[in-house]
């Protein structure tokens, strides 16, 4: 694995821990005073668009490329863990049977009702919205490759229009669904990652002109911007902050760490423990709700020992899944999908 992939894998693991803390600490009555959820989820969508485009931007133009096979391969990564965590949620959590068909098919994020999209394993709405981005990815990528600048202009217009739309809407639960969960809105985040990947050659030429100390300063500045954007948020109507506020911050960070230049922070991100953590990021994200519910059984424990205990359990579950269950489940899902496609 090269430096770029290591950087992004490690960042993915660190952001997964952030979302765990974002949910765990308030559950223990510890007020954070900041909302890490928005920027972390945005990072995951943008990174997904970037990684997928880097893998498929050449392949989608080949005559033998199969759109159906592509969807099966994507589904094999997310449906098995979704079905597992759904089963665990039904065993150990609230049995909201009306939501089960939507969660089983990963269509819950299309429904603007909390009892559907924000129940059972609540974090799985992310996979539901991500699935939509997978579905539109191939035709969208081909349009970018064919029309180039026209698509960039159209995308910029869509981002600005959606930012204005999300701010002027009245404060309501409906606005939160429209702007936070809605798969159509999240496709804008995913597309930002696609655009960064399509500009990777330009990024490489830019990175080649930088030396080590300059790269280190830029890397530290990128992380500082993420922290600052969490602490300082400008005043928006109704105290609602459109996610586009974080686009430059996340975009700059991914552009920098996706380039092939290497500074001090990149060296740290290439450490084996952080790379290992990145390999568990999906499990950390998907098992967090189960582990947080387990923490209710040790409510009398002091906060730090409870946090440490639950975090170890979370890492163990994620490792067991990624090591033993994920490869077998992915092969089974792929074999079933290939049979359906007649292959």
Phi and psi in degrees as GROMACS dihedral restraints (atoms count N, CA, C in turn):
[ dihedral_restraints ]
;  ai    aj    ak    al  type     phi  dphi    fc
    3     4     5     6     1   -83.7    20    10
    4     5     6     7     1   176.1    20    10
    6     7     8     9     1   -60.1    20    10
    7     8     9    10     1   -43.4    20    10
    9    10    11    12     1   -59.3    20    10
   10    11    12    13     1   -49.0    20    10
   12    13    14    15     1   -64.7    20    10
   13    14    15    16     1   -37.6    20    10
   15    16    17    18     1   -62.9    20    10
   16    17    18    19     1   -44.3    20    10
   18    19    20    21     1   -55.1    20    10
   19    20    21    22     1   -50.8    20    10
   21    22    23    24     1   -71.4    20    10
   22    23    24    25     1   -35.5    20    10
   24    25    26    27     1   -63.9    20    10
   25    26    27    28     1   -43.7    20    10
   27    28    29    30     1   -65.4    20    10
   28    29    30    31     1   -42.4    20    10
   30    31    32    33     1   -61.4    20    10
   31    32    33    34     1   -39.1    20    10
   33    34    35    36     1   -60.7    20    10
   34    35    36    37     1   -40.9    20    10
   36    37    38    39     1   -65.7    20    10
   37    38    39    40     1   -42.7    20    10
   39    40    41    42     1   -65.0    20    10
   40    41    42    43     1   -39.6    20    10
   42    43    44    45     1   -69.8    20    10
   43    44    45    46     1   -31.8    20    10
   45    46    47    48     1   -64.2    20    10
   46    47    48    49     1   -39.2    20    10
   48    49    50    51     1   -64.9    20    10
   49    50    51    52     1   -38.3    20    10
   51    52    53    54     1   -59.4    20    10
   52    53    54    55     1   -42.4    20    10
   54    55    56    57     1   -70.7    20    10
   55    56    57    58     1   -32.8    20    10
   57    58    59    60     1   -62.8    20    10
   58    59    60    61     1   -47.6    20    10
   60    61    62    63     1   -64.4    20    10
   61    62    63    64     1   -35.7    20    10
   63    64    65    66     1   -58.6    20    10
   64    65    66    67     1   -33.1    20    10
   66    67    68    69     1   -95.1    20    10
   67    68    69    70     1   -35.6    20    10
   69    70    71    72     1   -71.8    20    10
   70    71    72    73     1   -47.8    20    10
   72    73    74    75     1   -63.5    20    10
   73    74    75    76     1   -48.2    20    10
   75    76    77    78     1   -60.9    20    10
   76    77    78    79     1   -30.9    20    10
   78    79    80    81     1   -65.2    20    10
   79    80    81    82     1   -25.6    20    10
   81    82    83    84     1   -92.7    20    10
   82    83    84    85     1     6.9    20    10
   84    85    86    87     1    83.3    20    10
   85    86    87    88     1    16.9    20    10
   87    88    89    90     1  -100.4    20    10
   88    89    90    91     1   111.3    20    10
   90    91    92    93     1   -77.8    20    10
   91    92    93    94     1   126.2    20    10
   93    94    95    96     1   -83.5    20    10
   94    95    96    97     1   -34.9    20    10
   96    97    98    99     1    79.6    20    10
   97    98    99   100     1    -3.6    20    10
   99   100   101   102     1  -135.0    20    10
  100   101   102   103     1   155.4    20    10
  102   103   104   105     1  -107.7    20    10
  103   104   105   106     1    95.7    20    10
  105   106   107   108     1   -78.3    20    10
  106   107   108   109     1   -18.9    20    10
  108   109   110   111     1   -58.8    20    10
  109   110   111   112     1   -44.8    20    10
  111   112   113   114     1   -60.1    20    10
  112   113   114   115     1   -50.7    20    10
  114   115   116   117     1   -72.5    20    10
  115   116   117   118     1   -32.5    20    10
  117   118   119   120     1   -68.4    20    10
  118   119   120   121     1   -47.3    20    10
  120   121   122   123     1   -63.1    20    10
  121   122   123   124     1   -41.0    20    10
  123   124   125   126     1   -58.7    20    10
  124   125   126   127     1   -44.6    20    10
  126   127   128   129     1   -56.9    20    10
  127   128   129   130     1   -44.5    20    10
  129   130   131   132     1   -63.5    20    10
  130   131   132   133     1   -41.5    20    10
  132   133   134   135     1   -66.4    20    10
  133   134   135   136     1   -45.7    20    10
  135   136   137   138     1   -63.5    20    10
  136   137   138   139     1   -44.0    20    10
  138   139   140   141     1   -63.6    20    10
  139   140   141   142     1   -37.7    20    10
  141   142   143   144     1   -62.3    20    10
  142   143   144   145     1   -44.2    20    10
  144   145   146   147     1   -63.3    20    10
  145   146   147   148     1   -39.7    20    10
  147   148   149   150     1   -64.1    20    10
  148   149   150   151     1   -52.0    20    10
  150   151   152   153     1   -62.8    20    10
  151   152   153   154     1   -41.5    20    10
  153   154   155   156     1   -67.7    20    10
  154   155   156   157     1   -39.3    20    10
  156   157   158   159     1   -67.1    20    10
  157   158   159   160     1   -40.5    20    10
  159   160   161   162     1   -61.5    20    10
  160   161   162   163     1   -32.6    20    10
  162   163   164   165     1   -81.3    20    10
  163   164   165   166     1   -30.9    20    10
  165   166   167   168     1  -118.7    20    10
  166   167   168   169     1    -1.0    20    10
  168   169   170   171     1   -63.3    20    10
  169   170   171   172     1   -28.7    20    10
  171   172   173   174     1   -89.1    20    10
  172   173   174   175     1   -38.0    20    10
  174   175   176   177     1   -65.6    20    10
  175   176   177   178     1   -34.1    20    10
  177   178   179   180     1   -66.1    20    10
  178   179   180   181     1   -16.1    20    10
  180   181   182   183     1   -93.9    20    10
  181   182   183   184     1    -2.7    20    10
  183   184   185   186     1   -79.3    20    10
  184   185   186   187     1   145.1    20    10
  186   187   188   189     1   -62.7    20    10
  187   188   189   190     1   -29.3    20    10
  189   190   191   192     1   -90.2    20    10
  190   191   192   193     1     7.2    20    10
  192   193   194   195     1   -68.8    20    10
  193   194   195   196     1   134.5    20    10
  195   196   197   198     1  -113.4    20    10
  196   197   198   199     1   116.5    20    10
  198   199   200   201     1   -64.6    20    10
  199   200   201   202     1   -41.0    20    10
  201   202   203   204     1   -62.1    20    10
  202   203   204   205     1   -43.1    20    10
  204   205   206   207     1   -65.2    20    10
  205   206   207   208     1   -37.9    20    10
  207   208   209   210     1   -58.6    20    10
  208   209   210   211     1   -47.2    20    10
  210   211   212   213     1   -64.7    20    10
  211   212   213   214     1   -36.9    20    10
  213   214   215   216     1   -63.9    20    10
  214   215   216   217     1   -43.5    20    10
  216   217   218   219     1   -64.3    20    10
  217   218   219   220     1   -39.5    20    10
  219   220   221   222     1   -66.4    20    10
  220   221   222   223     1   -43.9    20    10
  222   223   224   225     1   -62.2    20    10
  223   224   225   226     1   -33.4    20    10
  225   226   227   228     1   -66.5    20    10
  226   227   228   229     1   -18.6    20    10
  228   229   230   231     1   -84.4    20    10
  229   230   231   232     1   -27.2    20    10
  231   232   233   234     1  -117.9    20    10
  232   233   234   235     1   -32.1    20    10
  234   235   236   237     1   -67.6    20    10
  235   236   237   238     1   -40.9    20    10
  237   238   239   240     1   -58.8    20    10
  238   239   240   241     1   -45.7    20    10
  240   241   242   243     1   -70.7    20    10
  241   242   243   244     1   -30.6    20    10
  243   244   245   246     1   -64.9    20    10
  244   245   246   247     1   -45.7    20    10
  246   247   248   249     1   -65.9    20    10
  247   248   249   250     1   -37.1    20    10
  249   250   251   252     1   -64.9    20    10
  250   251   252   253     1   -49.3    20    10
  252   253   254   255     1   -69.5    20    10
  253   254   255   256     1   -28.6    20    10
  255   256   257   258     1   -64.8    20    10
  256   257   258   259     1   -44.5    20    10
  258   259   260   261     1   -62.2    20    10
  259   260   261   262     1   -42.3    20    10
  261   262   263   264     1   -65.1    20    10
  262   263   264   265     1   -37.4    20    10
  264   265   266   267     1   -65.2    20    10
  265   266   267   268     1   -36.9    20    10
  267   268   269   270     1   -71.7    20    10
  268   269   270   271     1   -31.3    20    10
  270   271   272   273     1   -76.6    20    10
  271   272   273   274     1   -44.4    20    10
  273   274   275   276     1  -105.5    20    10
  274   275   276   277     1   -10.3    20    10
  276   277   278   279     1  -121.3    20    10
  277   278   279   280     1  -159.7    20    10
  279   280   281   282     1   -70.7    20    10
  280   281   282   283     1   136.4    20    10
  282   283   284   285     1   -95.9    20    10
  283   284   285   286     1    82.3    20    10
  285   286   287   288     1   -93.0    20    10
  286   287   288   289     1    85.3    20    10
  288   289   290   291     1   -65.1    20    10
  289   290   291   292     1   -30.5    20    10
  291   292   293   294     1   -63.7    20    10
  292   293   294   295     1   -25.6    20    10
  294   295   296   297     1   -88.3    20    10
  295   296   297   298     1   -14.2    20    10
  297   298   299   300     1   -58.8    20    10
  298   299   300   301     1   -47.4    20    10
  300   301   302   303     1   -58.7    20    10
  301   302   303   304     1   -36.3    20    10
  303   304   305   306     1   -69.9    20    10
  304   305   306   307     1   -40.8    20    10
  306   307   308   309     1   -71.2    20    10
  307   308   309   310     1   -35.1    20    10
  309   310   311   312     1   -64.4    20    10
  310   311   312   313     1   -37.5    20    10
  312   313   314   315     1   -94.5    20    10
  313   314   315   316     1    -0.4    20    10
  315   316   317   318     1    56.2    20    10
  316   317   318   319     1    49.6    20    10
  318   319   320   321     1  -120.1    20    10
  319   320   321   322     1    10.4    20    10
  321   322   323   324     1   -66.3    20    10
  322   323   324   325     1   -28.6    20    10
  324   325   326   327     1   -73.2    20    10
  325   326   327   328     1   -11.7    20    10
  327   328   329   330     1   -79.5    20    10
  328   329   330   331     1   -14.2    20    10
  330   331   332   333     1  -100.5    20    10
  331   332   333   334     1   118.4    20    10
  333   334   335   336     1   -82.7    20    10
  334   335   336   337     1    51.2    20    10
  336   337   338   339     1  -134.3    20    10
  337   338   339   340     1   126.8    20    10
  339   340   341   342     1   -58.8    20    10
  340   341   342   343     1   -35.6    20    10
  342   343   344   345     1   -69.5    20    10
  343   344   345   346     1    -7.8    20    10
  345   346   347   348     1  -107.7    20    10
  346   347   348   349     1   -53.0    20    10
  348   349   350   351     1   -88.3    20    10
  349   350   351   352     1   -13.8    20    10
  351   352   353   354     1  -127.3    20    10
  352   353   354   355     1    50.0    20    10
  354   355   356   357     1  -143.6    20    10
  355   356   357   358     1  -179.1    20    10
  357   358   359   360     1    53.9    20    10
  358   359   360   361     1  -124.9    20    10
  360   361   362   363     1   -86.5    20    10
  361   362   363   364     1    93.9    20    10
  363   364   365   366     1   -59.1    20    10
  364   365   366   367     1   -33.3    20    10
  366   367   368   369     1   -65.0    20    10
  367   368   369   370     1   -16.3    20    10
  369   370   371   372     1   -72.9    20    10
  370   371   372   373     1    -7.3    20    10
  372   373   374   375     1   -58.1    20    10
  373   374   375   376     1   -30.0    20    10
  375   376   377   378     1   -60.0    20    10
  376   377   378   379     1   -46.1    20    10
  378   379   380   381     1   -65.6    20    10
  379   380   381   382     1   -35.2    20    10
  381   382   383   384     1   -60.9    20    10
  382   383   384   385     1   -48.3    20    10
  384   385   386   387     1   -69.4    20    10
  385   386   387   388     1   -34.8    20    10
  387   388   389   390     1   -65.5    20    10
  388   389   390   391     1   -34.5    20    10
  390   391   392   393     1   -59.8    20    10
  391   392   393   394     1   -39.5    20    10
  393   394   395   396     1   -61.2    20    10
  394   395   396   397     1   -42.6    20    10
  396   397   398   399     1   -63.1    20    10
  397   398   399   400     1   -35.8    20    10
  399   400   401   402     1   -61.9    20    10
  400   401   402   403     1   -41.4    20    10
  402   403   404   405     1   -63.6    20    10
  403   404   405   406     1   -41.2    20    10
  405   406   407   408     1   -89.3    20    10
  406   407   408   409     1    -5.8    20    10
  408   409   410   411     1   -58.3    20    10
  409   410   411   412     1   -52.0    20    10
  411   412   413   414     1   -62.6    20    10
  412   413   414   415     1   -53.3    20    10
  414   415   416   417     1   -62.4    20    10
  415   416   417   418     1   -34.8    20    10
  417   418   419   420     1   -67.3    20    10
  418   419   420   421     1   -42.8    20    10
  420   421   422   423     1   -63.3    20    10
  421   422   423   424     1   -41.4    20    10
  423   424   425   426     1   -63.8    20    10
  424   425   426   427     1   -35.0    20    10
  426   427   428   429     1   -67.0    20    10
  427   428   429   430     1   -40.9    20    10
  429   430   431   432     1   -63.2    20    10
  430   431   432   433     1   -42.0    20    10
  432   433   434   435     1   -68.2    20    10
  433   434   435   436     1   -29.8    20    10
  435   436   437   438     1   -85.9    20    10
  436   437   438   439     1   -43.7    20    10
  438   439   440   441     1  -102.1    20    10
  439   440   441   442     1   -14.1    20    10
  441   442   443   444     1    54.3    20    10
  442   443   444   445     1  -114.5    20    10
  444   445   446   447     1   -59.1    20    10
  445   446   447   448     1   -35.6    20    10
  447   448   449   450     1   -60.2    20    10
  448   449   450   451     1   -38.2    20    10
  450   451   452   453     1   -69.7    20    10
  451   452   453   454     1   -35.5    20    10
  453   454   455   456     1   -64.4    20    10
  454   455   456   457     1   -42.0    20    10
  456   457   458   459     1   -65.1    20    10
  457   458   459   460     1   -43.5    20    10
  459   460   461   462     1   -62.4    20    10
  460   461   462   463     1   -40.2    20    10
  462   463   464   465     1   -64.7    20    10
  463   464   465   466     1   -45.1    20    10
  465   466   467   468     1   -59.7    20    10
  466   467   468   469     1   -40.7    20    10
  468   469   470   471     1   -63.3    20    10
  469   470   471   472     1   -41.2    20    10
  471   472   473   474     1   -65.5    20    10
  472   473   474   475     1   -40.4    20    10
  474   475   476   477     1   -64.2    20    10
  475   476   477   478     1   -46.7    20    10
  477   478   479   480     1   -64.3    20    10
  478   479   480   481     1   -44.1    20    10
  480   481   482   483     1   -62.0    20    10
  481   482   483   484     1   -41.8    20    10
  483   484   485   486     1   -70.0    20    10
  484   485   486   487     1   -36.1    20    10
  486   487   488   489     1   -62.4    20    10
  487   488   489   490     1   -45.6    20    10
  489   490   491   492     1   -64.7    20    10
  490   491   492   493     1   -43.6    20    10
  492   493   494   495     1   -59.9    20    10
  493   494   495   496     1   -43.5    20    10
  495   496   497   498     1   -69.3    20    10
  496   497   498   499     1   -28.4    20    10
  498   499   500   501     1   -79.2    20    10
  499   500   501   502     1   -39.9    20    10
  501   502   503   504     1   -79.8    20    10
  502   503   504   505     1   -14.1    20    10
  504   505   506   507     1   -63.6    20    10
  505   506   507   508     1   146.7    20    10
  507   508   509   510     1   -66.9    20    10
  508   509   510   511     1   147.3    20    10
  510   511   512   513     1   -62.7    20    10
  511   512   513   514     1   122.0    20    10
  513   514   515   516     1  -165.8    20    10
  514   515   516   517     1   166.4    20    10
  516   517   518   519     1   -63.0    20    10
  517   518   519   520     1   -34.0    20    10
  519   520   521   522     1   -58.4    20    10
  520   521   522   523     1   -38.4    20    10
  522   523   524   525     1   -66.7    20    10
  523   524   525   526     1   -38.2    20    10
  525   526   527   528     1   -63.9    20    10
  526   527   528   529     1   -41.1    20    10
  528   529   530   531     1   -64.8    20    10
  529   530   531   532     1   -45.8    20    10
  531   532   533   534     1   -59.2    20    10
  532   533   534   535     1   -39.6    20    10
  534   535   536   537     1  -100.9    20    10
  535   536   537   538     1   -21.1    20    10
  537   538   539   540     1  -108.0    20    10
  538   539   540   541     1   -42.3    20    10
  540   541   542   543     1  -102.5    20    10
  541   542   543   544     1   -38.2    20    10
  543   544   545   546     1   -40.9    20    10
  544   545   546   547     1   117.9    20    10
  546   547   548   549     1   -63.7    20    10
  547   548   549   550     1   -27.9    20    10
  549   550   551   552     1   -68.9    20    10
  550   551   552   553     1   -39.3    20    10
  552   553   554   555     1   -69.7    20    10
  553   554   555   556     1   -38.6    20    10
  555   556   557   558     1   -68.8    20    10
  556   557   558   559     1   -21.7    20    10
  558   559   560   561     1   -63.3    20    10
  559   560   561   562     1   -26.7    20    10
  561   562   563   564     1   -65.0    20    10
  562   563   564   565     1   -39.6    20    10
  564   565   566   567     1   -64.8    20    10
  565   566   567   568     1   -46.9    20    10
  567   568   569   570     1   -58.4    20    10
  568   569   570   571     1   -41.1    20    10
  570   571   572   573     1   -67.4    20    10
  571   572   573   574     1   -32.0    20    10
  573   574   575   576     1   -58.5    20    10
  574   575   576   577     1   -42.4    20    10
  576   577   578   579     1   -63.8    20    10
  577   578   579   580     1   -37.7    20    10
  579   580   581   582     1   -60.8    20    10
  580   581   582   583     1   -43.1    20    10
  582   583   584   585     1   -65.1    20    10
  583   584   585   586     1   -40.1    20    10
  585   586   587   588     1   -60.6    20    10
  586   587   588   589     1   -42.1    20    10
  588   589   590   591     1   -65.5    20    10
  589   590   591   592     1   -39.3    20    10
  591   592   593   594     1   -66.5    20    10
  592   593   594   595     1   -20.4    20    10
  594   595   596   597     1   -99.9    20    10
  595   596   597   598     1    17.0    20    10
  597   598   599   600     1   -62.7    20    10
  598   599   600   601     1   -34.4    20    10
  600   601   602   603     1   -65.9    20    10
  601   602   603   604     1   -40.8    20    10
  603   604   605   606     1   -64.8    20    10
  604   605   606   607     1   -38.0    20    10
  606   607   608   609     1   -62.3    20    10
  607   608   609   610     1   -41.1    20    10
  609   610   611   612     1   -63.8    20    10
  610   611   612   613     1   -43.5    20    10
  612   613   614   615     1   -62.5    20    10
  613   614   615   616     1   -37.8    20    10
  615   616   617   618     1   -66.2    20    10
  616   617   618   619     1   -43.1    20    10
  618   619   620   621     1   -66.1    20    10
  619   620   621   622     1   -32.8    20    10
  621   622   623   624     1   -63.9    20    10
  622   623   624   625     1   -19.7    20    10
  624   625   626   627     1   -89.4    20    10
  625   626   627   628     1    -3.0    20    10
  627   628   629   630     1  -101.3    20    10
  628   629   630   631     1   145.7    20    10
  630   631   632   633     1  -102.3    20    10
  631   632   633   634     1   173.6    20    10
  633   634   635   636     1   -54.1    20    10
  634   635   636   637     1   -53.3    20    10
  636   637   638   639     1   -60.6    20    10
  637   638   639   640     1   -38.5    20    10
  639   640   641   642     1   -65.8    20    10
  640   641   642   643     1   -42.1    20    10
  642   643   644   645     1   -61.1    20    10
  643   644   645   646     1   -43.0    20    10
  645   646   647   648     1   -60.9    20    10
  646   647   648   649     1   -43.1    20    10
  648   649   650   651     1   -61.7    20    10
  649   650   651   652     1   -43.2    20    10
  651   652   653   654     1   -65.9    20    10
  652   653   654   655     1   -39.0    20    10
  654   655   656   657     1   -64.2    20    10
  655   656   657   658     1   -45.3    20    10
  657   658   659   660     1   -64.2    20    10
  658   659   660   661     1   -37.6    20    10
  660   661   662   663     1   -64.6    20    10
  661   662   663   664     1   -38.8    20    10
  663   664   665   666     1   -62.2    20    10
  664   665   666   667     1   -44.6    20    10
  666   667   668   669     1   -68.1    20    10
  667   668   669   670     1   -37.0    20    10
  669   670   671   672     1   -64.4    20    10
  670   671   672   673     1   -38.0    20    10
  672   673   674   675     1   -64.6    20    10
  673   674   675   676     1   -38.7    20    10
  675   676   677   678     1   -62.0    20    10
  676   677   678   679     1   -46.6    20    10
  678   679   680   681     1   -63.7    20    10
  679   680   681   682     1   -43.6    20    10
  681   682   683   684     1   -64.9    20    10
  682   683   684   685     1   -39.0    20    10
  684   685   686   687     1   -68.0    20    10
  685   686   687   688     1   -23.1    20    10
  687   688   689   690     1   -78.0    20    10
  688   689   690   691     1   -37.8    20    10
  690   691   692   693     1   -80.7    20    10
  691   692   693   694     1   -42.5    20    10
  693   694   695   696     1  -108.2    20    10
  694   695   696   697     1   118.9    20    10
  696   697   698   699     1  -128.4    20    10
  697   698   699   700     1   128.7    20    10
  699   700   701   702     1   -65.7    20    10
  700   701   702   703     1   165.0    20    10
  702   703   704   705     1   -81.8    20    10
  703   704   705   706     1   116.1    20    10
  705   706   707   708     1  -110.0    20    10
  706   707   708   709     1   156.8    20    10
  708   709   710   711     1   -54.6    20    10
  709   710   711   712     1   129.9    20    10
  711   712   713   714     1    68.7    20    10
  712   713   714   715     1    16.7    20    10
  714   715   716   717     1    60.2    20    10
  715   716   717   718     1    23.6    20    10
  717   718   719   720     1   -96.0    20    10
  718   719   720   721     1   126.4    20    10
  720   721   722   723     1  -105.8    20    10
  721   722   723   724     1   113.4    20    10
  723   724   725   726     1   -65.1    20    10
  724   725   726   727     1   143.4    20    10
  726   727   728   729     1   -62.3    20    10
  727   728   729   730     1   -22.5    20    10
  729   730   731   732     1   -62.0    20    10
  730   731   732   733     1   -17.0    20    10
  732   733   734   735     1   -58.7    20    10
  733   734   735   736     1   -31.9    20    10
  735   736   737   738     1   -95.4    20    10
  736   737   738   739     1    -3.4    20    10
  738   739   740   741     1   -55.5    20    10
  739   740   741   742     1   -50.5    20    10
  741   742   743   744     1   -62.0    20    10
  742   743   744   745     1   -36.6    20    10
  744   745   746   747     1   -66.2    20    10
  745   746   747   748     1   -52.8    20    10
  747   748   749   750     1   -68.2    20    10
  748   749   750   751     1   -40.2    20    10
  750   751   752   753     1   -60.4    20    10
  751   752   753   754     1   -45.2    20    10
  753   754   755   756     1   -63.3    20    10
  754   755   756   757     1   -42.4    20    10
  756   757   758   759     1   -63.8    20    10
  757   758   759   760     1   -45.1    20    10
  759   760   761   762     1   -68.7    20    10
  760   761   762   763     1   -40.9    20    10
  762   763   764   765     1   -56.4    20    10
  763   764   765   766     1   -43.8    20    10
  765   766   767   768     1   -68.9    20    10
  766   767   768   769     1   -50.1    20    10
  768   769   770   771     1   -78.9    20    10
  769   770   771   772     1   -13.2    20    10
  771   772   773   774     1   -86.9    20    10
  772   773   774   775     1   -15.0    20    10
  774   775   776   777     1   -73.4    20    10
  775   776   777   778     1   166.5    20    10
  777   778   779   780     1   -91.4    20    10
  778   779   780   781     1     5.1    20    10
  780   781   782   783     1   -77.1    20    10
  781   782   783   784     1   157.3    20    10
  783   784   785   786     1  -139.8    20    10
  784   785   786   787     1   121.0    20    10
  786   787   788   789     1  -115.2    20    10
  787   788   789   790     1  -162.9    20    10
  789   790   791   792     1   -64.0    20    10
  790   791   792   793     1   -44.3    20    10
  792   793   794   795     1   -64.2    20    10
  793   794   795   796     1   -41.7    20    10
  795   796   797   798     1   -60.3    20    10
  796   797   798   799     1   -38.6    20    10
  798   799   800   801     1   -61.2    20    10
  799   800   801   802     1   -41.0    20    10
  801   802   803   804     1   -67.1    20    10
  802   803   804   805     1   -39.9    20    10
  804   805   806   807     1   -67.6    20    10
  805   806   807   808     1   -20.1    20    10
  807   808   809   810     1   -87.9    20    10
  808   809   810   811     1     9.8    20    10
  810   811   812   813     1   -73.6    20    10
  811   812   813   814     1   147.4    20    10
  813   814   815   816     1   -60.7    20    10
  814   815   816   817     1   -40.4    20    10
  816   817   818   819     1   -61.0    20    10
  817   818   819   820     1   -39.6    20    10
  819   820   821   822     1   -72.8    20    10
  820   821   822   823     1   -36.5    20    10
  822   823   824   825     1   -64.4    20    10
  823   824   825   826     1   -41.5    20    10
  825   826   827   828     1   -61.2    20    10
  826   827   828   829     1   -43.4    20    10
  828   829   830   831     1   -59.6    20    10
  829   830   831   832     1   -41.1    20    10
  831   832   833   834     1   -62.3    20    10
  832   833   834   835     1   -34.7    20    10
  834   835   836   837     1   -67.3    20    10
  835   836   837   838     1   -17.5    20    10
  837   838   839   840     1  -101.8    20    10
  838   839   840   841     1     6.4    20    10
  840   841   842   843     1   -60.7    20    10
  841   842   843   844     1   -41.4    20    10
  843   844   845   846     1   -65.0    20    10
  844   845   846   847     1   -41.7    20    10
  846   847   848   849     1   -64.5    20    10
  847   848   849   850     1   -41.5    20    10
  849   850   851   852     1   -58.7    20    10
  850   851   852   853     1   -44.7    20    10
  852   853   854   855     1   -65.5    20    10
  853   854   855   856     1   -43.1    20    10
  855   856   857   858     1   -83.4    20    10
  856   857   858   859     1   -26.5    20    10
  858   859   860   861     1   -93.4    20    10
  859   860   861   862     1    -5.1    20    10
  861   862   863   864     1   -60.0    20    10
  862   863   864   865     1   -42.0    20    10
  864   865   866   867     1   -63.2    20    10
  865   866   867   868     1   -41.5    20    10
  867   868   869   870     1   -61.6    20    10
  868   869   870   871     1   -44.0    20    10
  870   871   872   873     1   -68.4    20    10
  871   872   873   874     1   -37.2    20    10
  873   874   875   876     1   -66.0    20    10
  874   875   876   877     1   -37.9    20    10
  876   877   878   879     1   -65.7    20    10
  877   878   879   880     1   -33.3    20    10
  879   880   881   882     1   -64.8    20    10
  880   881   882   883     1   -31.9    20    10
  882   883   884   885     1   -63.6    20    10
  883   884   885   886     1   -19.5    20    10
  885   886   887   888     1   -66.1    20    10
  886   887   888   889     1   -22.9    20    10
  888   889   890   891     1   -75.6    20    10
  889   890   891   892     1   -16.0    20    10
  891   892   893   894     1  -120.7    20    10
  892   893   894   895     1    37.1    20    10
  894   895   896   897     1   -59.3    20    10
  895   896   897   898     1   -27.1    20    10
  897   898   899   900     1   -79.1    20    10
  898   899   900   901     1   -10.6    20    10
  900   901   902   903     1   -69.8    20    10
  901   902   903   904     1   151.5    20    10
  903   904   905   906     1   -60.8    20    10
  904   905   906   907     1   155.0    20    10
  906   907   908   909     1   -60.5    20    10
  907   908   909   910     1   -46.6    20    10
  909   910   911   912     1   -66.6    20    10
  910   911   912   913     1   -47.3    20    10
  912   913   914   915     1   -59.6    20    10
  913   914   915   916     1   -37.7    20    10
  915   916   917   918     1   -64.2    20    10
  916   917   918   919     1   -44.0    20    10
  918   919   920   921     1   -61.0    20    10
  919   920   921   922     1   -46.6    20    10
  921   922   923   924     1   -62.6    20    10
  922   923   924   925     1   -43.5    20    10
  924   925   926   927     1   -63.8    20    10
  925   926   927   928     1   -47.9    20    10
  927   928   929   930     1   -66.6    20    10
  928   929   930   931     1   -36.9    20    10
  930   931   932   933     1   -65.7    20    10
  931   932   933   934     1   -39.8    20    10
  933   934   935   936     1   -63.5    20    10
  934   935   936   937     1   -43.7    20    10
  936   937   938   939     1   -60.1    20    10
  937   938   939   940     1   -41.7    20    10
  939   940   941   942     1   -63.1    20    10
  940   941   942   943     1   -44.8    20    10
  942   943   944   945     1   -63.9    20    10
  943   944   945   946     1   -39.6    20    10
  945   946   947   948     1   -65.1    20    10
  946   947   948   949     1   -46.4    20    10
  948   949   950   951     1   -59.9    20    10
  949   950   951   952     1   -43.8    20    10
  951   952   953   954     1   -64.2    20    10
  952   953   954   955     1   -41.8    20    10
  954   955   956   957     1   -65.7    20    10
  955   956   957   958     1   -44.5    20    10
  957   958   959   960     1   -60.4    20    10
  958   959   960   961     1   -42.7    20    10
  960   961   962   963     1   -65.1    20    10
  961   962   963   964     1   -50.9    20    10
  963   964   965   966     1   -66.2    20    10
  964   965   966   967     1   -31.1    20    10
  966   967   968   969     1   -84.0    20    10
  967   968   969   970     1   -42.6    20    10
  969   970   971   972     1  -109.6    20    10
  970   971   972   973     1   -40.7    20    10
  972   973   974   975     1   -89.5    20    10
  973   974   975   976     1   -44.5    20    10
  975   976   977   978     1   -57.6    20    10
  976   977   978   979     1   -47.7    20    10
  978   979   980   981     1   -61.0    20    10
  979   980   981   982     1   -42.2    20    10
  981   982   983   984     1   -69.6    20    10
  982   983   984   985     1   -42.8    20    10
  984   985   986   987     1   -64.5    20    10
  985   986   987   988     1   -38.9    20    10
  987   988   989   990     1   -65.0    20    10
  988   989   990   991     1   -42.4    20    10
  990   991   992   993     1   -64.0    20    10
  991   992   993   994     1   -42.1    20    10
  993   994   995   996     1   -63.3    20    10
  994   995   996   997     1   -46.6    20    10
  996   997   998   999     1   -62.6    20    10
  997   998   999  1000     1   -42.2    20    10
  999  1000  1001  1002     1   -64.7    20    10
 1000  1001  1002  1003     1   -42.3    20    10
 1002  1003  1004  1005     1   -62.8    20    10
 1003  1004  1005  1006     1   -42.6    20    10
 1005  1006  1007  1008     1   -63.6    20    10
 1006  1007  1008  1009     1   -42.8    20    10
 1008  1009  1010  1011     1   -64.7    20    10
 1009  1010  1011  1012     1   -40.8    20    10
 1011  1012  1013  1014     1   -65.1    20    10
 1012  1013  1014  1015     1   -36.2    20    10
 1014  1015  1016  1017     1   -64.9    20    10
 1015  1016  1017  1018     1   -40.8    20    10
 1017  1018  1019  1020     1   -63.7    20    10
 1018  1019  1020  1021     1   -33.3    20    10
 1020  1021  1022  1023     1   -81.8    20    10
 1021  1022  1023  1024     1    -3.9    20    10
 1023  1024  1025  1026     1    81.1    20    10
 1024  1025  1026  1027     1    26.4    20    10
